[in-house]
């Protein structure tokens, strides 16, 4: 892995680790805080724009749901924009886990990296 790719993965890990911590703790507002104000969010329900929609989506998820991610690809699209492609396994207390593909665009605003675009697709 090149130094640039390592740096990009570090950016993604910092954002995803905070996202994961909020998901695992079932703290929807904490999850939403990791997104830009105008983030486009596509979970497994119809898309939404902005933090309130992100918070509502995660508030509707079952207690005990956790996320494990693996970064598969990164691309630096601009100095302040990183693309990430991840595999995520969502585990539940009362049913089988689901595995999804997650595409992210993270954007630096000041000193903070935030999710500007989030799109999940189920694996076939």
C-alpha positions, -999 to +999 in steps of 0.1 A: +000+000+000+014+034-009+019+062+016-010+081+000-033+051+002-023+046+038-031+082+046-065+079+029-073+047+048-063+064+080-088+092+072-115+067+065-107+047+096-110+078+118-145+085+104-156+049+103-144+042+139-166+070+152-195+059+130-191+024+143-189+035+180-222+054+176-239+025+158-227-001+184-238+021+213-272+028+195-266+066+197-282+080+165-273+116+172-237+106+176-238+088+143-254+117+126-228+141+140-202+124+118-220+135+086-220+169+068-251+191+073-261+183+037-250+146+035-268+124+010-276+092+029-288+059+014-292+031+039-315+002+032-345+025+031-353+055+008-325+081+008-325+112+028-304+144+030-290+159+061-283+148+097-319+146+109-326+118+083-294+099+094-304+101+130-339+089+123-325+060+103-302+048+131-329+054+157-350+029+139-323+002+140-327-025+166-309-023+200-278-045+200-270-040+163-233-037+158-211-030+127-178-045+116-161-029+086-133-037+063-119-010+039-115-025+005-105+005-017-096+042-012-092+071-037-082+107-030-105+126-053-092+161-041-072+174-012-103+175+009-123+146-005-116+108+000-137+080-015-139+047+004-154+013-005-160-010+024-176-043+033-197-040+064-212-068+085-242-057+106-248-082+135-280-085+154-290-101+187-321-119+173-314-127+137-286-135+112-261-109+103-262-090+069-233-081+048-234-049+027-212-029+004-207+007+016-195+035-005-185+068+012-173+102+003-157+119+032-150+156+031-127+177+052-144+208+067-119+228+087-099+202+107-127+176+107-135+148+082-172+141+078-193+118+056-209+137+027-222+107+008-232+073+022-246+045+000-252+009+010-261-020-012-268-056-002-245-083-015-263-108-038 
